[in-house]
Amino acid sequence: MDGVGSIVELKELGEGNWWLTIELPVELERYLVFKGSIAIDGISLTVAHVEGRRVGVTIIPHTWTHTNLQRRVVGDRVNLETDVIAKYVEKMLAHISLPK
């Protein structure tokens, strides 16, 4: 787990699809990009929207019915794991010496 966020929006989109918006801790914001990955309570999802510290994802019907997300409500805290590729890039860049 990288951190804990909170649900700020959970709404039905129709046809069994849902929209979920999470507010992240400030230290995780740098790891999220549009179409990157985020795991929410261990469920790997694709980032559909990023705005500041808020990230939005679409929940498809199969994921909705087979995970604990259907029992979540606005205000609930959720465990977060950010995209591992972003962590690799950060680690590699930390070891690069730029010419002066």
PDB file as gemmi writes it, atoms N, CA and C in Angstrom:
CRYST1    1.000    1.000    1.000  90.00  90.00  90.00 P 1                      
ATOM      1  N   MET A   1       0.841  -1.179   0.000  1.00  0.00           N  
ATOM      2  CA  MET A   1       0.000   0.000   0.000  1.00  0.00           C  
ATOM      3  C   MET A   1       0.887   1.243   0.000  1.00  0.00           C  
ATOM      4  N   ASP A   2       0.519   2.199  -0.848  1.00  0.00           N  
ATOM      5  CA  ASP A   2       1.270   3.450  -0.934  1.00  0.00           C  
ATOM      6  C   ASP A   2       0.647   4.554  -0.099  1.00  0.00           C  
ATOM      7  N   GLY A   3      -0.637   4.457   0.148  1.00  0.00           N  
ATOM      8  CA  GLY A   3      -1.315   5.495   0.898  1.00  0.00           C  
ATOM      9  C   GLY A   3      -2.800   5.211   1.012  1.00  0.00           C  
ATOM     10  N   VAL A   4      -3.482   6.137   1.649  1.00  0.00           N  
ATOM     11  CA  VAL A   4      -4.925   6.011   1.863  1.00  0.00           C  
ATOM     12  C   VAL A   4      -5.597   7.254   1.289  1.00  0.00           C  
ATOM     13  N   GLY A   5      -6.643   7.036   0.499  1.00  0.00           N  
ATOM     14  CA  GLY A   5      -7.422   8.136  -0.058  1.00  0.00           C  
ATOM     15  C   GLY A   5      -8.843   8.045   0.432  1.00  0.00           C  
ATOM     16  N   SER A   6      -9.666   8.971  -0.028  1.00  0.00           N  
ATOM     17  CA  SER A   6     -11.073   8.924   0.365  1.00  0.00           C  
ATOM     18  C   SER A   6     -11.964   9.112  -0.861  1.00  0.00           C  
ATOM     19  N   ILE A   7     -13.104   8.451  -0.821  1.00  0.00           N  
ATOM     20  CA  ILE A   7     -14.060   8.533  -1.916  1.00  0.00           C  
ATOM     21  C   ILE A   7     -14.789   9.873  -1.835  1.00  0.00           C  
ATOM     22  N   VAL A   8     -14.740  10.636  -2.937  1.00  0.00           N  
ATOM     23  CA  VAL A   8     -15.441  11.921  -2.975  1.00  0.00           C  
ATOM     24  C   VAL A   8     -16.645  11.883  -3.910  1.00  0.00           C  
ATOM     25  N   GLU A   9     -16.696  10.866  -4.772  1.00  0.00           N  
ATOM     26  CA  GLU A   9     -17.851  10.730  -5.666  1.00  0.00           C  
ATOM     27  C   GLU A   9     -17.981   9.273  -6.080  1.00  0.00           C  
ATOM     28  N   LEU A  10     -19.212   8.794  -6.099  1.00  0.00           N  
ATOM     29  CA  LEU A  10     -19.528   7.451  -6.569  1.00  0.00           C  
ATOM     30  C   LEU A  10     -20.916   7.527  -7.181  1.00  0.00           C  
ATOM     31  N   LYS A  11     -20.965   7.422  -8.510  1.00  0.00           N  
ATOM     32  CA  LYS A  11     -22.269   7.566  -9.144  1.00  0.00           C  
ATOM     33  C   LYS A  11     -22.437   6.544 -10.259  1.00  0.00           C  
ATOM     34  N   GLU A  12     -23.671   6.129 -10.436  1.00  0.00           N  
ATOM     35  CA  GLU A  12     -23.999   5.169 -11.479  1.00  0.00           C  
ATOM     36  C   GLU A  12     -24.061   5.893 -12.826  1.00  0.00           C  
ATOM     37  N   LEU A  13     -23.435   5.275 -13.833  1.00  0.00           N  
ATOM     38  CA  LEU A  13     -23.408   5.855 -15.170  1.00  0.00           C  
ATOM     39  C   LEU A  13     -24.441   5.220 -16.092  1.00  0.00           C  
ATOM     40  N   GLY A  14     -25.012   4.121 -15.668  1.00  0.00           N  
ATOM     41  CA  GLY A  14     -25.962   3.390 -16.507  1.00  0.00           C  
ATOM     42  C   GLY A  14     -25.336   2.116 -17.047  1.00  0.00           C  
ATOM     43  N   GLU A  15     -26.188   1.185 -17.415  1.00  0.00           N  
ATOM     44  CA  GLU A  15     -25.774  -0.105 -17.962  1.00  0.00           C  
ATOM     45  C   GLU A  15     -24.791  -0.840 -17.054  1.00  0.00           C  
ATOM     46  N   GLY A  16     -24.895  -0.620 -15.746  1.00  0.00           N  
ATOM     47  CA  GLY A  16     -24.045  -1.319 -14.781  1.00  0.00           C  
ATOM     48  C   GLY A  16     -22.682  -0.702 -14.558  1.00  0.00           C  
ATOM     49  N   ASN A  17     -22.389   0.412 -15.223  1.00  0.00           N  
ATOM     50  CA  ASN A  17     -21.111   1.093 -15.067  1.00  0.00           C  
ATOM     51  C   ASN A  17     -21.211   2.165 -13.979  1.00  0.00           C  
ATOM     52  N   TRP A  18     -20.093   2.403 -13.309  1.00  0.00           N  
ATOM     53  CA  TRP A  18     -20.032   3.387 -12.231  1.00  0.00           C  
ATOM     54  C   TRP A  18     -18.830   4.294 -12.418  1.00  0.00           C  
ATOM     55  N   TRP A  19     -18.919   5.497 -11.876  1.00  0.00           N  
ATOM     56  CA  TRP A  19     -17.823   6.457 -11.854  1.00  0.00           C  
ATOM     57  C   TRP A  19     -17.403   6.646 -10.411  1.00  0.00           C  
ATOM     58  N   LEU A  20     -16.103   6.530 -10.152  1.00  0.00           N  
ATOM     59  CA  LEU A  20     -15.555   6.654  -8.806  1.00  0.00           C  
ATOM     60  C   LEU A  20     -14.456   7.708  -8.821  1.00  0.00           C  
ATOM     61  N   THR A  21     -14.567   8.689  -7.922  1.00  0.00           N  
ATOM     62  CA  THR A  21     -13.534   9.711  -7.772  1.00  0.00           C  
ATOM     63  C   THR A  21     -12.942   9.594  -6.378  1.00  0.00           C  
ATOM     64  N   ILE A  22     -11.619   9.565  -6.341  1.00  0.00           N  
ATOM     65  CA  ILE A  22     -10.869   9.430  -5.091  1.00  0.00           C  
ATOM     66  C   ILE A  22      -9.998  10.666  -4.903  1.00  0.00           C  
ATOM     67  N   GLU A  23      -9.919  11.155  -3.661  1.00  0.00           N  
ATOM     68  CA  GLU A  23      -8.952  12.201  -3.336  1.00  0.00           C  
ATOM     69  C   GLU A  23      -7.726  11.527  -2.739  1.00  0.00           C  
ATOM     70  N   LEU A  24      -6.572  11.855  -3.302  1.00  0.00           N  
ATOM     71  CA  LEU A  24      -5.310  11.221  -2.939  1.00  0.00           C  
ATOM     72  C   LEU A  24      -4.535  12.033  -1.917  1.00  0.00           C  
ATOM     73  N   PRO A  25      -3.653  11.361  -1.185  1.00  0.00           N  
ATOM     74  CA  PRO A  25      -2.690  12.129  -0.393  1.00  0.00           C  
ATOM     75  C   PRO A  25      -1.748  12.872  -1.345  1.00  0.00           C  
ATOM     76  N   VAL A  26      -1.278  14.008  -0.964  1.00  0.00           N  
ATOM     77  CA  VAL A  26      -0.451  14.846  -1.828  1.00  0.00           C  
ATOM     78  C   VAL A  26       0.779  14.104  -2.343  1.00  0.00           C  
ATOM     79  N   GLU A  27       1.346  13.216  -1.547  1.00  0.00           N  
ATOM     80  CA  GLU A  27       2.572  12.528  -1.953  1.00  0.00           C  
ATOM     81  C   GLU A  27       2.368  11.506  -3.083  1.00  0.00           C  
ATOM     82  N   LEU A  28       1.144  11.167  -3.402  1.00  0.00           N  
ATOM     83  CA  LEU A  28       0.884  10.212  -4.489  1.00  0.00           C  
ATOM     84  C   LEU A  28       0.531  10.890  -5.806  1.00  0.00           C  
ATOM     85  N   GLU A  29       0.225  12.162  -5.756  1.00  0.00           N  
ATOM     86  CA  GLU A  29      -0.234  12.890  -6.941  1.00  0.00           C  
ATOM     87  C   GLU A  29       0.742  12.759  -8.118  1.00  0.00           C  
ATOM     88  N   ARG A  30       2.020  12.790  -7.858  1.00  0.00           N  
ATOM     89  CA  ARG A  30       3.010  12.777  -8.937  1.00  0.00           C  
ATOM     90  C   ARG A  30       3.064  11.457  -9.706  1.00  0.00           C  
ATOM     91  N   TYR A  31       2.503  10.396  -9.162  1.00  0.00           N  
ATOM     92  CA  TYR A  31       2.562   9.088  -9.804  1.00  0.00           C  
ATOM     93  C   TYR A  31       1.387   8.792 -10.735  1.00  0.00           C  
ATOM     94  N   LEU A  32       0.431   9.690 -10.829  1.00  0.00           N  
ATOM     95  CA  LEU A  32      -0.770   9.389 -11.602  1.00  0.00           C  
ATOM     96  C   LEU A  32      -0.860  10.195 -12.877  1.00  0.00           C  
ATOM     97  N   VAL A  33      -1.178   9.492 -13.962  1.00  0.00           N  
ATOM     98  CA  VAL A  33      -1.374  10.115 -15.261  1.00  0.00           C  
ATOM     99  C   VAL A  33      -2.593   9.488 -15.916  1.00  0.00           C  
ATOM    100  N   PHE A  34      -3.196  10.226 -16.822  1.00  0.00           N  
ATOM    101  CA  PHE A  34      -4.326   9.741 -17.598  1.00  0.00           C  
ATOM    102  C   PHE A  34      -3.943   8.432 -18.288  1.00  0.00           C  
ATOM    103  N   LYS A  35      -4.786   7.439 -18.160  1.00  0.00           N  
ATOM    104  CA  LYS A  35      -4.622   6.094 -18.717  1.00  0.00           C  
ATOM    105  C   LYS A  35      -3.534   5.270 -18.037  1.00  0.00           C  
ATOM    106  N   GLY A  36      -2.991   5.790 -16.934  1.00  0.00           N  
ATOM    107  CA  GLY A  36      -2.067   4.996 -16.125  1.00  0.00           C  
ATOM    108  C   GLY A  36      -2.880   4.063 -15.243  1.00  0.00           C  
ATOM    109  N   SER A  37      -2.213   3.435 -14.293  1.00  0.00           N  
ATOM    110  CA  SER A  37      -2.879   2.484 -13.402  1.00  0.00           C  
ATOM    111  C   SER A  37      -2.923   2.989 -11.973  1.00  0.00           C  
ATOM    112  N   ILE A  38      -3.963   2.559 -11.276  1.00  0.00           N  
ATOM    113  CA  ILE A  38      -4.070   2.764  -9.836  1.00  0.00           C  
ATOM    114  C   ILE A  38      -4.806   1.555  -9.272  1.00  0.00           C  
ATOM    115  N   ALA A  39      -4.370   1.091  -8.127  1.00  0.00           N  
ATOM    116  CA  ALA A  39      -5.098   0.024  -7.440  1.00  0.00           C  
ATOM    117  C   ALA A  39      -5.833   0.651  -6.265  1.00  0.00           C  
ATOM    118  N   ILE A  40      -7.125   0.396  -6.205  1.00  0.00           N  
ATOM    119  CA  ILE A  40      -7.973   0.891  -5.123  1.00  0.00           C  
ATOM    120  C   ILE A  40      -8.479  -0.330  -4.378  1.00  0.00           C  
ATOM    121  N   ASP A  41      -8.084  -0.435  -3.112  1.00  0.00           N  
ATOM    122  CA  ASP A  41      -8.391  -1.629  -2.313  1.00  0.00           C  
ATOM    123  C   ASP A  41      -7.977  -2.915  -3.040  1.00  0.00           C  
ATOM    124  N   GLY A  42      -6.828  -2.855  -3.718  1.00  0.00           N  
ATOM    125  CA  GLY A  42      -6.289  -4.018  -4.391  1.00  0.00           C  
ATOM    126  C   GLY A  42      -6.867  -4.294  -5.764  1.00  0.00           C  
ATOM    127  N   ILE A  43      -7.772  -3.445  -6.223  1.00  0.00           N  
ATOM    128  CA  ILE A  43      -8.422  -3.630  -7.527  1.00  0.00           C  
ATOM    129  C   ILE A  43      -7.706  -2.725  -8.533  1.00  0.00           C  
ATOM    130  N   SER A  44      -7.045  -3.330  -9.511  1.00  0.00           N  
ATOM    131  CA  SER A  44      -6.296  -2.562 -10.496  1.00  0.00           C  
ATOM    132  C   SER A  44      -7.252  -1.930 -11.498  1.00  0.00           C  
ATOM    133  N   LEU A  45      -7.153  -0.598 -11.645  1.00  0.00           N  
ATOM    134  CA  LEU A  45      -8.050   0.161 -12.509  1.00  0.00           C  
ATOM    135  C   LEU A  45      -7.256   1.130 -13.367  1.00  0.00           C  
ATOM    136  N   THR A  46      -7.852   1.549 -14.467  1.00  0.00           N  
ATOM    137  CA  THR A  46      -7.231   2.519 -15.365  1.00  0.00           C  
ATOM    138  C   THR A  46      -7.709   3.920 -15.006  1.00  0.00           C  
ATOM    139  N   VAL A  47      -6.763   4.840 -14.901  1.00  0.00           N  
ATOM    140  CA  VAL A  47      -7.082   6.232 -14.584  1.00  0.00           C  
ATOM    141  C   VAL A  47      -7.781   6.869 -15.783  1.00  0.00           C  
ATOM    142  N   ALA A  48      -8.996   7.359 -15.562  1.00  0.00           N  
ATOM    143  CA  ALA A  48      -9.785   7.980 -16.624  1.00  0.00           C  
ATOM    144  C   ALA A  48      -9.761   9.507 -16.551  1.00  0.00           C  
ATOM    145  N   HIS A  49      -9.385  10.042 -15.386  1.00  0.00           N  
ATOM    146  CA  HIS A  49      -9.364  11.496 -15.216  1.00  0.00           C  
ATOM    147  C   HIS A  49      -8.456  11.839 -14.045  1.00  0.00           C  
ATOM    148  N   VAL A  50      -7.638  12.862 -14.217  1.00  0.00           N  
ATOM    149  CA  VAL A  50      -6.791  13.362 -13.129  1.00  0.00           C  
ATOM    150  C   VAL A  50      -6.946  14.869 -13.077  1.00  0.00           C  
ATOM    151  N   GLU A  51      -7.240  15.375 -11.891  1.00  0.00           N  
ATOM    152  CA  GLU A  51      -7.324  16.823 -11.688  1.00  0.00           C  
ATOM    153  C   GLU A  51      -6.813  17.124 -10.293  1.00  0.00           C  
ATOM    154  N   GLY A  52      -5.593  17.641 -10.224  1.00  0.00           N  
ATOM    155  CA  GLY A  52      -4.988  17.896  -8.926  1.00  0.00           C  
ATOM    156  C   GLY A  52      -4.830  16.607  -8.159  1.00  0.00           C  
ATOM    157  N   ARG A  53      -5.370  16.591  -6.954  1.00  0.00           N  
ATOM    158  CA  ARG A  53      -5.267  15.402  -6.110  1.00  0.00           C  
ATOM    159  C   ARG A  53      -6.454  14.459  -6.271  1.00  0.00           C  
ATOM    160  N   ARG A  54      -7.272  14.702  -7.262  1.00  0.00           N  
ATOM    161  CA  ARG A  54      -8.429  13.827  -7.496  1.00  0.00           C  
ATOM    162  C   ARG A  54      -8.223  12.994  -8.750  1.00  0.00           C  
ATOM    163  N   VAL A  55      -8.572  11.724  -8.625  1.00  0.00           N  
ATOM    164  CA  VAL A  55      -8.453  10.797  -9.744  1.00  0.00           C  
ATOM    165  C   VAL A  55      -9.792  10.102  -9.940  1.00  0.00           C  
ATOM    166  N   GLY A  56     -10.205   9.977 -11.198  1.00  0.00           N  
ATOM    167  CA  GLY A  56     -11.466   9.316 -11.518  1.00  0.00           C  
ATOM    168  C   GLY A  56     -11.239   8.047 -12.309  1.00  0.00           C  
ATOM    169  N   VAL A  57     -12.035   7.034 -12.010  1.00  0.00           N  
ATOM    170  CA  VAL A  57     -11.969   5.757 -12.714  1.00  0.00           C  
ATOM    171  C   VAL A  57     -13.383   5.297 -13.033  1.00  0.00           C  
ATOM    172  N   THR A  58     -13.513   4.535 -14.101  1.00  0.00           N  
ATOM    173  CA  THR A  58     -14.785   3.918 -14.442  1.00  0.00           C  
ATOM    174  C   THR A  58     -14.750   2.480 -13.948  1.00  0.00           C  
ATOM    175  N   ILE A  59     -15.831   2.071 -13.316  1.00  0.00           N  
ATOM    176  CA  ILE A  59     -15.963   0.698 -12.826  1.00  0.00           C  
ATOM    177  C   ILE A  59     -16.922  -0.029 -13.762  1.00  0.00           C  
ATOM    178  N   ILE A  60     -16.439  -1.093 -14.399  1.00  0.00           N  
ATOM    179  CA  ILE A  60     -17.295  -1.866 -15.308  1.00  0.00           C  
ATOM    180  C   ILE A  60     -18.176  -2.826 -14.499  1.00  0.00           C  
ATOM    181  N   PRO A  61     -19.268  -3.309 -15.088  1.00  0.00           N  
ATOM    182  CA  PRO A  61     -20.210  -4.147 -14.343  1.00  0.00           C  
ATOM    183  C   PRO A  61     -19.574  -5.365 -13.660  1.00  0.00           C  
ATOM    184  N   HIS A  62     -18.684  -6.071 -14.326  1.00  0.00           N  
ATOM    185  CA  HIS A  62     -18.061  -7.252 -13.719  1.00  0.00           C  
ATOM    186  C   HIS A  62     -17.291  -6.878 -12.454  1.00  0.00           C  
ATOM    187  N   THR A  63     -16.508  -5.806 -12.529  1.00  0.00           N  
ATOM    188  CA  THR A  63     -15.742  -5.357 -11.369  1.00  0.00           C  
ATOM    189  C   THR A  63     -16.679  -4.917 -10.245  1.00  0.00           C  
ATOM    190  N   TRP A  64     -17.739  -4.212 -10.593  1.00  0.00           N  
ATOM    191  CA  TRP A  64     -18.702  -3.750  -9.596  1.00  0.00           C  
ATOM    192  C   TRP A  64     -19.319  -4.919  -8.831  1.00  0.00           C  
ATOM    193  N   THR A  65     -19.727  -5.955  -9.545  1.00  0.00           N  
ATOM    194  CA  THR A  65     -20.442  -7.061  -8.885  1.00  0.00           C  
ATOM    195  C   THR A  65     -19.513  -8.058  -8.193  1.00  0.00           C  
ATOM    196  N   HIS A  66     -18.224  -8.055  -8.519  1.00  0.00           N  
ATOM    197  CA  HIS A  66     -17.314  -9.047  -7.957  1.00  0.00           C  
ATOM    198  C   HIS A  66     -16.271  -8.478  -6.999  1.00  0.00           C  
ATOM    199  N   THR A  67     -16.460  -7.237  -6.560  1.00  0.00           N  
ATOM    200  CA  THR A  67     -15.524  -6.626  -5.607  1.00  0.00           C  
ATOM    201  C   THR A  67     -16.304  -5.943  -4.492  1.00  0.00           C  
ATOM    202  N   ASN A  68     -15.566  -5.438  -3.514  1.00  0.00           N  
ATOM    203  CA  ASN A  68     -16.200  -4.731  -2.398  1.00  0.00           C  
ATOM    204  C   ASN A  68     -16.606  -3.304  -2.752  1.00  0.00           C  
ATOM    205  N   LEU A  69     -16.333  -2.847  -3.977  1.00  0.00           N  
ATOM    206  CA  LEU A  69     -16.669  -1.466  -4.342  1.00  0.00           C  
ATOM    207  C   LEU A  69     -18.165  -1.187  -4.225  1.00  0.00           C  
ATOM    208  N   GLN A  70     -18.995  -2.200  -4.455  1.00  0.00           N  
ATOM    209  CA  GLN A  70     -20.441  -1.983  -4.375  1.00  0.00           C  
ATOM    210  C   GLN A  70     -20.920  -1.667  -2.954  1.00  0.00           C  
ATOM    211  N   ARG A  71     -20.072  -1.916  -1.972  1.00  0.00           N  
ATOM    212  CA  ARG A  71     -20.428  -1.599  -0.578  1.00  0.00           C  
ATOM    213  C   ARG A  71     -19.819  -0.287  -0.093  1.00  0.00           C  
ATOM    214  N   ARG A  72     -19.126   0.400  -0.969  1.00  0.00           N  
ATOM    215  CA  ARG A  72     -18.476   1.656  -0.603  1.00  0.00           C  
ATOM    216  C   ARG A  72     -19.434   2.835  -0.746  1.00  0.00           C  
ATOM    217  N   VAL A  73     -19.170   3.891   0.043  1.00  0.00           N  
ATOM    218  CA  VAL A  73     -19.963   5.120  -0.025  1.00  0.00           C  
ATOM    219  C   VAL A  73     -19.018   6.318   0.042  1.00  0.00           C  
ATOM    220  N   VAL A  74     -19.525   7.474  -0.364  1.00  0.00           N  
ATOM    221  CA  VAL A  74     -18.742   8.714  -0.284  1.00  0.00           C  
ATOM    222  C   VAL A  74     -18.271   8.901   1.153  1.00  0.00           C  
ATOM    223  N   GLY A  75     -17.002   9.250   1.284  1.00  0.00           N  
ATOM    224  CA  GLY A  75     -16.402   9.446   2.599  1.00  0.00           C  
ATOM    225  C   GLY A  75     -15.576   8.259   3.061  1.00  0.00           C  
ATOM    226  N   ASP A  76     -15.809   7.081   2.488  1.00  0.00           N  
ATOM    227  CA  ASP A  76     -15.022   5.900   2.864  1.00  0.00           C  
ATOM    228  C   ASP A  76     -13.558   6.113   2.502  1.00  0.00           C  
ATOM    229  N   ARG A  77     -12.695   5.569   3.344  1.00  0.00           N  
ATOM    230  CA  ARG A  77     -11.262   5.585   3.067  1.00  0.00           C  
ATOM    231  C   ARG A  77     -10.898   4.291   2.335  1.00  0.00           C  
ATOM    232  N   VAL A  78      -9.987   4.409   1.374  1.00  0.00           N  
ATOM    233  CA  VAL A  78      -9.576   3.258   0.572  1.00  0.00           C  
ATOM    234  C   VAL A  78      -8.051   3.201   0.504  1.00  0.00           C  
ATOM    235  N   ASN A  79      -7.528   1.980   0.416  1.00  0.00           N  
ATOM    236  CA  ASN A  79      -6.095   1.781   0.256  1.00  0.00           C  
ATOM    237  C   ASN A  79      -5.724   2.002  -1.208  1.00  0.00           C  
ATOM    238  N   LEU A  80      -4.585   2.651  -1.429  1.00  0.00           N  
ATOM    239  CA  LEU A  80      -4.162   3.001  -2.784  1.00  0.00           C  
ATOM    240  C   LEU A  80      -2.759   2.484  -3.076  1.00  0.00           C  
ATOM    241  N   GLU A  81      -2.577   2.033  -4.298  1.00  0.00           N  
ATOM    242  CA  GLU A  81      -1.257   1.704  -4.818  1.00  0.00           C  
ATOM    243  C   GLU A  81      -1.150   2.361  -6.186  1.00  0.00           C  
ATOM    244  N   THR A  82      -0.077   3.102  -6.398  1.00  0.00           N  
ATOM    245  CA  THR A  82       0.077   3.827  -7.653  1.00  0.00           C  
ATOM    246  C   THR A  82       0.836   2.997  -8.682  1.00  0.00           C  
ATOM    247  N   ASP A  83       0.862   3.510  -9.883  1.00  0.00           N  
ATOM    248  CA  ASP A  83       1.463   2.840 -11.035  1.00  0.00           C  
ATOM    249  C   ASP A  83       2.932   2.522 -10.786  1.00  0.00           C  
ATOM    250  N   VAL A  84       3.278   1.253 -10.895  1.00  0.00           N  
ATOM    251  CA  VAL A  84       4.654   0.826 -10.645  1.00  0.00           C  
ATOM    252  C   VAL A  84       5.609   1.392 -11.696  1.00  0.00           C  
ATOM    253  N   ILE A  85       5.143   1.621 -12.909  1.00  0.00           N  
ATOM    254  CA  ILE A  85       6.019   2.188 -13.941  1.00  0.00           C  
ATOM    255  C   ILE A  85       6.484   3.584 -13.535  1.00  0.00           C  
ATOM    256  N   ALA A  86       5.595   4.378 -12.965  1.00  0.00           N  
ATOM    257  CA  ALA A  86       5.978   5.712 -12.506  1.00  0.00           C  
ATOM    258  C   ALA A  86       7.053   5.623 -11.423  1.00  0.00           C  
ATOM    259  N   LYS A  87       6.966   4.633 -10.576  1.00  0.00           N  
ATOM    260  CA  LYS A  87       7.976   4.450  -9.522  1.00  0.00           C  
ATOM    261  C   LYS A  87       9.318   4.051 -10.122  1.00  0.00           C  
ATOM    262  N   TYR A  88       9.300   3.195 -11.149  1.00  0.00           N  
ATOM    263  CA  TYR A  88      10.543   2.815 -11.827  1.00  0.00           C  
ATOM    264  C   TYR A  88      11.194   4.031 -12.475  1.00  0.00           C  
ATOM    265  N   VAL A  89      10.397   4.838 -13.160  1.00  0.00           N  
ATOM    266  CA  VAL A  89      10.932   6.032 -13.824  1.00  0.00           C  
ATOM    267  C   VAL A  89      11.547   6.965 -12.790  1.00  0.00           C  
ATOM    268  N   GLU A  90      10.859   7.184 -11.689  1.00  0.00           N  
ATOM    269  CA  GLU A  90      11.385   8.060 -10.641  1.00  0.00           C  
ATOM    270  C   GLU A  90      12.711   7.535 -10.111  1.00  0.00           C  
ATOM    271  N   LYS A  91      12.802   6.244  -9.898  1.00  0.00           N  
ATOM    272  CA  LYS A  91      14.033   5.640  -9.375  1.00  0.00           C  
ATOM    273  C   LYS A  91      15.181   5.778 -10.372  1.00  0.00           C  
ATOM    274  N   MET A  92      14.898   5.535 -11.658  1.00  0.00           N  
ATOM    275  CA  MET A  92      15.946   5.657 -12.675  1.00  0.00           C  
ATOM    276  C   MET A  92      16.422   7.098 -12.814  1.00  0.00           C  
ATOM    277  N   LEU A  93      15.488   8.036 -12.802  1.00  0.00           N  
ATOM    278  CA  LEU A  93      15.860   9.443 -12.940  1.00  0.00           C  
ATOM    279  C   LEU A  93      16.685   9.946 -11.755  1.00  0.00           C  
ATOM    280  N   ALA A  94      16.477   9.355 -10.604  1.00  0.00           N  
ATOM    281  CA  ALA A  94      17.227   9.771  -9.412  1.00  0.00           C  
ATOM    282  C   ALA A  94      18.708   9.455  -9.542  1.00  0.00           C  
ATOM    283  N   HIS A  95      19.052   8.523 -10.429  1.00  0.00           N  
ATOM    284  CA  HIS A  95      20.448   8.109 -10.579  1.00  0.00           C  
ATOM    285  C   HIS A  95      21.120   8.699 -11.806  1.00  0.00           C  
ATOM    286  N   ILE A  96      20.450   9.580 -12.505  1.00  0.00           N  
ATOM    287  CA  ILE A  96      21.021  10.195 -13.697  1.00  0.00           C  
ATOM    288  C   ILE A  96      21.707  11.507 -13.306  1.00  0.00           C  
ATOM    289  N   SER A  97      22.948  11.638 -13.758  1.00  0.00           N  
ATOM    290  CA  SER A  97      23.675  12.895 -13.533  1.00  0.00           C  
ATOM    291  C   SER A  97      23.546  13.735 -14.799  1.00  0.00           C  
ATOM    292  N   LEU A  98      22.987  14.896 -14.663  1.00  0.00           N  
ATOM    293  CA  LEU A  98      22.825  15.807 -15.788  1.00  0.00           C  
ATOM    294  C   LEU A  98      24.096  16.631 -15.961  1.00  0.00           C  
ATOM    295  N   PRO A  99      24.473  16.912 -17.217  1.00  0.00           N  
ATOM    296  CA  PRO A  99      25.666  17.753 -17.435  1.00  0.00           C  
ATOM    297  C   PRO A  99      25.450  19.150 -16.874  1.00  0.00           C  
ATOM    298  N   LYS A 100      26.537  19.731 -16.414  1.00  0.00           N  
ATOM    299  CA  LYS A 100      26.460  21.073 -15.830  1.00  0.00           C  
ATOM    300  C   LYS A 100      26.770  22.129 -16.834  1.00  0.00           C  
TER     301      LYS A 100                                                      
END                                                                             
